[in-house]
Amino acid sequence: MVGKELLNPFAMVNAKPKILSTRMLGEQMLTHPAMHTCVIEQQPFITITPDTSGDTEFNIQSLAAQSVTAIFTSVNTVNTVTAQLKLAPNWKIFCIGGATRDALLHLFDADAIVGSAKNAILLAEKILADGKVNEVVFFCGNRRLNHLPDRLTASGIAVNEVVVYHTTLSAVNITTDYDGILFFSPSAAESFFSINTIPHNTILFSIGESTTAALAVYCKNKVLTSSWPSVSGVLDLVTDYYRQNEK
């Protein structure tokens, strides 16, 4: 009897789309409309570990006493660095917009952020366009992409990298066919597809262009990319897509 009810075609028509998020979304997202439009399951595919070693702490504290041009390209870098700071240093900051910029504003005044962009390639161009930057401190993770440091170095800007967190792939075998899957980093895409395949009709929702490019390596599925890199931006995509397809 239960089996027949589950297979009822009318019930299937009215079923909410089933979505997998490849990271935990955070309590602040529980009220997002996507959480009501869809059934969203959350399963992390990477593990982020802040580098709390004495050397890293010393580097951050030393830089805090200097006037440097600092680059932040993820919320993870912001959280790790600001956890070591009691007061905002006199830094000139370039960052990725959206969630990364928002996280910086918890410690820094908006005037400290002199430039932001929606991806690393555009951010590099904004730094070059500034015309007064000769050296930067790039706070990053151990699996950072090459686009930004390579572009700056090729243009004669010295890039001092400070690794402040480590990313570990933690793949999980998925046995459910989801209507959509949310991806928030190239590393999560690599981890997911290292042991999983998906149906061709599964829609992928991406936080940004670097993640979208990574997904293209592993599959040919339709990918929708957030215009600004944030969790809420990805969830907005989900809400809009499934509301439009209800019509």
Secondary structure, 3 states (H helix, E strand, C coil): CHHHHHCCHHHHHHCCCEEEECCCCCHHHCCCCHHHHCEEEECCCEEEEECCCHHHHHHHHHHHCCCCEEEECCHHHHHHHHCCCCCCCCCEEEEECCHHHHHHCCCCCHHHEEEEECCHHHHHHHHHHHCCCCEEEEEEECCCCCHHHHHHHHCCCEEEEEEEEEEEECCCCCCCCCCEEEECCHHHHHHHHCCCCCCCCCEEEECCHHHHHHHHHHCCCCEEECCCCCHHHHHHHHHHHHHHHHC
